[in-house]
Amino acid sequence: MTADEARQALRAHVTALVTRYKGRIWQWDVVNEVIEEDGSLRKTAWLEKLGPGYIADAFR
């Protein structure tokens, strides 16, 4: 998967979730899953393909 494909997949995933739960979720807790107990970023495919900026991309 290329970085562009990964970025498109992330966008599609986030869009699908927020669309599905629109009006039923008061707030989202999304960042805790990307952080390890020691405060470092969890090694994920998103981090590998997109770098740490993928977190900000998910919020946009």
Biopython code that builds the backbone (N, CA, C, O; Angstrom):
import numpy as np
from Bio.PDB.StructureBuilder import StructureBuilder

atoms = [
    (1, "MET", "N", (0.846, -1.170, 0.000)),
    (1, "MET", "CA", (0.000, 0.000, 0.000)),
    (1, "MET", "C", (0.892, 1.234, 0.000)),
    (1, "MET", "O", (1.841, 1.321, 0.779)),
    (2, "THR", "N", (0.592, 2.169, -0.859)),
    (2, "THR", "CA", (1.355, 3.411, -0.915)),
    (2, "THR", "C", (0.849, 4.372, 0.163)),
    (2, "THR", "O", (-0.198, 4.145, 0.769)),
    (3, "ALA", "N", (1.606, 5.444, 0.393)),
    (3, "ALA", "CA", (1.189, 6.459, 1.362)),
    (3, "ALA", "C", (-0.135, 7.090, 0.944)),
    (3, "ALA", "O", (-0.996, 7.333, 1.790)),
    (4, "ASP", "N", (-0.309, 7.360, -0.349)),
    (4, "ASP", "CA", (-1.569, 7.951, -0.823)),
    (4, "ASP", "C", (-2.745, 7.003, -0.603)),
    (4, "ASP", "O", (-3.829, 7.439, -0.216)),
    (5, "GLU", "N", (-2.539, 5.728, -0.845)),
    (5, "GLU", "CA", (-3.600, 4.738, -0.610)),
    (5, "GLU", "C", (-3.925, 4.633, 0.885)),
    (5, "GLU", "O", (-5.089, 4.515, 1.269)),
    (6, "ALA", "N", (-2.898, 4.678, 1.710)),
    (6, "ALA", "CA", (-3.110, 4.620, 3.156)),
    (6, "ALA", "C", (-3.880, 5.844, 3.632)),
    (6, "ALA", "O", (-4.793, 5.726, 4.449)),
    (7, "ARG", "N", (-3.518, 7.011, 3.127)),
    (7, "ARG", "CA", (-4.215, 8.254, 3.494)),
    (7, "ARG", "C", (-5.681, 8.187, 3.073)),
    (7, "ARG", "O", (-6.559, 8.605, 3.828)),
    (8, "GLN", "N", (-5.952, 7.671, 1.891)),
    (8, "GLN", "CA", (-7.332, 7.519, 1.413)),
    (8, "GLN", "C", (-8.096, 6.514, 2.274)),
    (8, "GLN", "O", (-9.270, 6.725, 2.578)),
    (9, "ALA", "N", (-7.438, 5.428, 2.666)),
    (9, "ALA", "CA", (-8.080, 4.415, 3.508)),
    (9, "ALA", "C", (-8.407, 4.995, 4.891)),
    (9, "ALA", "O", (-9.480, 4.736, 5.436)),
    (10, "LEU", "N", (-7.488, 5.771, 5.451)),
    (10, "LEU", "CA", (-7.732, 6.408, 6.747)),
    (10, "LEU", "C", (-8.917, 7.350, 6.658)),
    (10, "LEU", "O", (-9.800, 7.333, 7.516)),
    (11, "ARG", "N", (-8.935, 8.159, 5.635)),
    (11, "ARG", "CA", (-10.039, 9.114, 5.452)),
    (11, "ARG", "C", (-11.377, 8.372, 5.307)),
    (11, "ARG", "O", (-12.373, 8.760, 5.918)),
    (12, "ALA", "N", (-11.395, 7.320, 4.508)),
    (12, "ALA", "CA", (-12.624, 6.545, 4.303)),
    (12, "ALA", "C", (-13.087, 5.904, 5.610)),
    (12, "ALA", "O", (-14.283, 5.882, 5.900)),
    (13, "HIS", "N", (-12.158, 5.389, 6.389)),
    (13, "HIS", "CA", (-12.494, 4.745, 7.662)),
    (13, "HIS", "C", (-13.094, 5.756, 8.641)),
    (13, "HIS", "O", (-14.149, 5.508, 9.225)),
    (14, "VAL", "N", (-12.428, 6.879, 8.817)),
    (14, "VAL", "CA", (-12.922, 7.903, 9.744)),
    (14, "VAL", "C", (-14.274, 8.438, 9.272)),
    (14, "VAL", "O", (-15.187, 8.620, 10.078)),
    (15, "THR", "N", (-14.399, 8.687, 7.983)),
    (15, "THR", "CA", (-15.661, 9.186, 7.439)),
    (15, "THR", "C", (-16.796, 8.196, 7.675)),
    (15, "THR", "O", (-17.900, 8.593, 8.046)),
    (16, "ALA", "N", (-16.532, 6.923, 7.463)),
    (16, "ALA", "CA", (-17.563, 5.897, 7.674)),
    (16, "ALA", "C", (-18.018, 5.872, 9.130)),
    (16, "ALA", "O", (-19.214, 5.778, 9.407)),
    (17, "LEU", "N", (-17.068, 5.956, 10.061)),
    (17, "LEU", "CA", (-17.427, 5.913, 11.473)),
    (17, "LEU", "C", (-18.209, 7.140, 11.921)),
    (17, "LEU", "O", (-19.237, 7.012, 12.585)),
    (18, "VAL", "N", (-17.730, 8.322, 11.564)),
    (18, "VAL", "CA", (-18.433, 9.524, 12.030)),
    (18, "VAL", "C", (-19.786, 9.674, 11.351)),
    (18, "VAL", "O", (-20.707, 10.250, 11.932)),
    (19, "THR", "N", (-19.920, 9.169, 10.139)),
    (19, "THR", "CA", (-21.211, 9.196, 9.462)),
    (19, "THR", "C", (-22.180, 8.228, 10.138)),
    (19, "THR", "O", (-23.340, 8.569, 10.373)),
    (20, "ARG", "N", (-21.711, 7.034, 10.446)),
    (20, "ARG", "CA", (-22.555, 6.019, 11.069)),
    (20, "ARG", "C", (-23.082, 6.481, 12.422)),
    (20, "ARG", "O", (-24.240, 6.228, 12.756)),
    (21, "TYR", "N", (-22.234, 7.164, 13.208)),
    (21, "TYR", "CA", (-22.622, 7.526, 14.569)),
    (21, "TYR", "C", (-22.990, 9.006, 14.726)),
    (21, "TYR", "O", (-23.143, 9.485, 15.850)),
    (22, "LYS", "N", (-23.133, 9.724, 13.628)),
    (22, "LYS", "CA", (-23.486, 11.141, 13.672)),
    (22, "LYS", "C", (-24.758, 11.343, 14.501)),
    (22, "LYS", "O", (-25.769, 10.673, 14.285)),
    (23, "GLY", "N", (-24.688, 12.270, 15.445)),
    (23, "GLY", "CA", (-25.835, 12.579, 16.275)),
    (23, "GLY", "C", (-26.039, 11.631, 17.448)),
    (23, "GLY", "O", (-26.914, 11.866, 18.281)),
    (24, "ARG", "N", (-25.247, 10.563, 17.530)),
    (24, "ARG", "CA", (-25.406, 9.593, 18.616)),
    (24, "ARG", "C", (-24.203, 9.570, 19.560)),
    (24, "ARG", "O", (-24.266, 8.981, 20.639)),
    (25, "ILE", "N", (-23.118, 10.208, 19.150)),
    (25, "ILE", "CA", (-21.900, 10.251, 19.960)),
    (25, "ILE", "C", (-21.652, 11.694, 20.368)),
    (25, "ILE", "O", (-21.625, 12.589, 19.522)),
    (26, "TRP", "N", (-21.470, 11.919, 21.662)),
    (26, "TRP", "CA", (-21.264, 13.270, 22.166)),
    (26, "TRP", "C", (-19.819, 13.727, 21.969)),
    (26, "TRP", "O", (-19.573, 14.882, 21.622)),
    (27, "GLN", "N", (-18.864, 12.822, 22.190)),
    (27, "GLN", "CA", (-17.454, 13.153, 21.981)),
    (27, "GLN", "C", (-16.690, 11.887, 21.598)),
    (27, "GLN", "O", (-17.135, 10.769, 21.860)),
    (28, "TRP", "N", (-15.537, 12.089, 20.975)),
    (28, "TRP", "CA", (-14.717, 10.972, 20.505)),
    (28, "TRP", "C", (-13.415, 10.940, 21.279)),
    (28, "TRP", "O", (-12.820, 11.986, 21.537)),
    (29, "ASP", "N", (-12.973, 9.770, 21.648)),
    (29, "ASP", "CA", (-11.690, 9.555, 22.300)),
    (29, "ASP", "C", (-10.862, 8.699, 21.348)),
    (29, "ASP", "O", (-10.934, 7.471, 21.383)),
    (30, "VAL", "N", (-10.083, 9.348, 20.507)),
    (30, "VAL", "CA", (-9.409, 8.601, 19.448)),
    (30, "VAL", "C", (-7.898, 8.521, 19.587)),
    (30, "VAL", "O", (-7.275, 7.642, 18.992)),
    (31, "VAL", "N", (-7.304, 9.406, 20.348)),
    (31, "VAL", "CA", (-5.848, 9.471, 20.367)),
    (31, "VAL", "C", (-5.218, 8.477, 21.327)),
    (31, "VAL", "O", (-4.069, 8.088, 21.118)),
    (32, "ASN", "N", (-5.912, 8.055, 22.359)),
    (32, "ASN", "CA", (-5.297, 7.161, 23.342)),
    (32, "ASN", "C", (-4.808, 5.853, 22.729)),
    (32, "ASN", "O", (-3.852, 5.267, 23.236)),
    (33, "GLU", "N", (-5.420, 5.390, 21.677)),
    (33, "GLU", "CA", (-5.038, 4.110, 21.088)),
    (33, "GLU", "C", (-3.721, 4.161, 20.320)),
    (33, "GLU", "O", (-3.165, 3.112, 19.995)),
    (34, "VAL", "N", (-3.216, 5.341, 20.025)),
    (34, "VAL", "CA", (-1.967, 5.444, 19.263)),
    (34, "VAL", "C", (-0.756, 5.659, 20.158)),
    (34, "VAL", "O", (0.373, 5.724, 19.673)),
    (35, "ILE", "N", (-0.985, 5.768, 21.457)),
    (35, "ILE", "CA", (0.102, 6.078, 22.384)),
    (35, "ILE", "C", (0.384, 4.879, 23.294)),
    (35, "ILE", "O", (-0.522, 4.314, 23.907)),
    (36, "GLU", "N", (1.654, 4.512, 23.363)),
    (36, "GLU", "CA", (2.095, 3.415, 24.235)),
    (36, "GLU", "C", (2.114, 3.898, 25.689)),
    (36, "GLU", "O", (2.026, 5.096, 25.957)),
    (37, "GLU", "N", (2.230, 2.961, 26.609)),
    (37, "GLU", "CA", (2.279, 3.283, 28.039)),
    (37, "GLU", "C", (3.420, 4.251, 28.371)),
    (37, "GLU", "O", (3.294, 5.067, 29.284)),
    (38, "ASP", "N", (4.533, 4.162, 27.634)),
    (38, "ASP", "CA", (5.682, 5.027, 27.913)),
    (38, "ASP", "C", (5.586, 6.392, 27.237)),
    (38, "ASP", "O", (6.508, 7.201, 27.337)),
    (39, "GLY", "N", (4.454, 6.655, 26.539)),
    (39, "GLY", "CA", (4.247, 7.943, 25.884)),
    (39, "GLY", "C", (4.697, 8.001, 24.438)),
    (39, "GLY", "O", (4.443, 8.992, 23.754)),
    (40, "SER", "N", (5.356, 6.963, 23.963)),
    (40, "SER", "CA", (5.790, 6.936, 22.565)),
    (40, "SER", "C", (4.608, 6.529, 21.672)),
    (40, "SER", "O", (3.595, 6.023, 22.155)),
    (41, "LEU", "N", (4.758, 6.757, 20.389)),
    (41, "LEU", "CA", (3.706, 6.366, 19.453)),
    (41, "LEU", "C", (3.750, 4.868, 19.198)),
    (41, "LEU", "O", (4.818, 4.289, 18.994)),
    (42, "ARG", "N", (2.589, 4.257, 19.211)),
    (42, "ARG", "CA", (2.478, 2.820, 18.938)),
    (42, "ARG", "C", (2.879, 2.561, 17.486)),
    (42, "ARG", "O", (2.497, 3.309, 16.586)),
    (43, "LYS", "N", (3.635, 1.522, 17.271)),
    (43, "LYS", "CA", (4.077, 1.151, 15.927)),
    (43, "LYS", "C", (2.900, 0.540, 15.174)),
    (43, "LYS", "O", (2.505, -0.591, 15.457)),
    (44, "THR", "N", (2.341, 1.272, 14.226)),
    (44, "THR", "CA", (1.195, 0.809, 13.449)),
    (44, "THR", "C", (1.478, 0.984, 11.967)),
    (44, "THR", "O", (2.447, 1.638, 11.580)),
    (45, "ALA", "N", (0.637, 0.401, 11.154)),
    (45, "ALA", "CA", (0.770, 0.582, 9.703)),
    (45, "ALA", "C", (0.580, 2.049, 9.339)),
    (45, "ALA", "O", (1.233, 2.553, 8.426)),
    (46, "TRP", "N", (-0.320, 2.743, 10.056)),
    (46, "TRP", "CA", (-0.541, 4.174, 9.772)),
    (46, "TRP", "C", (0.738, 4.965, 10.022)),
    (46, "TRP", "O", (1.130, 5.793, 9.199)),
    (47, "LEU", "N", (1.386, 4.713, 11.152)),
    (47, "LEU", "CA", (2.628, 5.416, 11.480)),
    (47, "LEU", "C", (3.711, 5.089, 10.467)),
    (47, "LEU", "O", (4.449, 5.973, 10.031)),
    (48, "GLU", "N", (3.808, 3.828, 10.095)),
    (48, "GLU", "CA", (4.830, 3.393, 9.139)),
    (48, "GLU", "C", (4.637, 4.062, 7.777)),
    (48, "GLU", "O", (5.600, 4.534, 7.173)),
    (49, "LYS", "N", (3.399, 4.103, 7.300)),
    (49, "LYS", "CA", (3.134, 4.631, 5.953)),
    (49, "LYS", "C", (3.027, 6.149, 5.900)),
    (49, "LYS", "O", (3.433, 6.766, 4.915)),
    (50, "LEU", "N", (2.470, 6.768, 6.976)),
    (50, "LEU", "CA", (2.154, 8.191, 6.911)),
    (50, "LEU", "C", (2.959, 9.063, 7.862)),
    (50, "LEU", "O", (2.917, 10.289, 7.764)),
    (51, "GLY", "N", (3.690, 8.442, 8.781)),
    (51, "GLY", "CA", (4.435, 9.216, 9.764)),
    (51, "GLY", "C", (3.496, 9.737, 10.845)),
    (51, "GLY", "O", (2.288, 9.511, 10.778)),
    (52, "PRO", "N", (4.040, 10.430, 11.840)),
    (52, "PRO", "CA", (3.234, 10.871, 12.974)),
    (52, "PRO", "C", (2.133, 11.879, 12.612)),
    (52, "PRO", "O", (1.207, 12.092, 13.395)),
    (53, "GLY", "N", (2.230, 12.484, 11.456)),
    (53, "GLY", "CA", (1.206, 13.438, 11.022)),
    (53, "GLY", "C", (-0.156, 12.810, 10.757)),
    (53, "GLY", "O", (-1.149, 13.519, 10.593)),
    (54, "TYR", "N", (-0.205, 11.478, 10.714)),
    (54, "TYR", "CA", (-1.487, 10.830, 10.442)),
    (54, "TYR", "C", (-2.506, 11.104, 11.546)),
    (54, "TYR", "O", (-3.711, 11.060, 11.302)),
    (55, "ILE", "N", (-2.030, 11.383, 12.750)),
    (55, "ILE", "CA", (-2.948, 11.677, 13.858)),
    (55, "ILE", "C", (-3.692, 12.969, 13.581)),
    (55, "ILE", "O", (-4.913, 13.021, 13.726)),
    (56, "ALA", "N", (-2.986, 14.001, 13.190)),
    (56, "ALA", "CA", (-3.629, 15.268, 12.837)),
    (56, "ALA", "C", (-4.545, 15.090, 11.626)),
    (56, "ALA", "O", (-5.623, 15.680, 11.564)),
    (57, "ASP", "N", (-4.109, 14.275, 10.667)),
    (57, "ASP", "CA", (-4.940, 14.003, 9.484)),
    (57, "ASP", "C", (-6.276, 13.396, 9.891)),
    (57, "ASP", "O", (-7.313, 13.743, 9.324)),
    (58, "ALA", "N", (-6.261, 12.490, 10.871)),
    (58, "ALA", "CA", (-7.506, 11.845, 11.319)),
    (58, "ALA", "C", (-8.470, 12.871, 11.900)),
    (58, "ALA", "O", (-9.682, 12.754, 11.715)),
    (59, "PHE", "N", (-7.952, 13.866, 12.593)),
    (59, "PHE", "CA", (-8.827, 14.906, 13.151)),
    (59, "PHE", "C", (-9.381, 15.840, 12.079)),
    (59, "PHE", "O", (-10.490, 16.358, 12.209)),
    (60, "ARG", "N", (-8.612, 16.046, 11.038)),
    (60, "ARG", "CA", (-9.102, 16.918, 9.958)),
    (60, "ARG", "C", (-10.217, 16.235, 9.200)),
    (60, "ARG", "O", (-10.761, 16.805, 8.254)),
]
sb = StructureBuilder()
sb.init_structure("model")
sb.init_model(0)
sb.init_chain("A")
sb.init_seg("    ")
for serial, (resi, resn, name, xyz) in enumerate(atoms, 1):
    if name == "N":
        sb.init_residue(resn, " ", resi, " ")
    sb.init_atom(name, np.array(xyz, "f"), 0.0, 1.0, " ", f" {name:<3s}", serial, name[0])
structure = sb.get_structure()
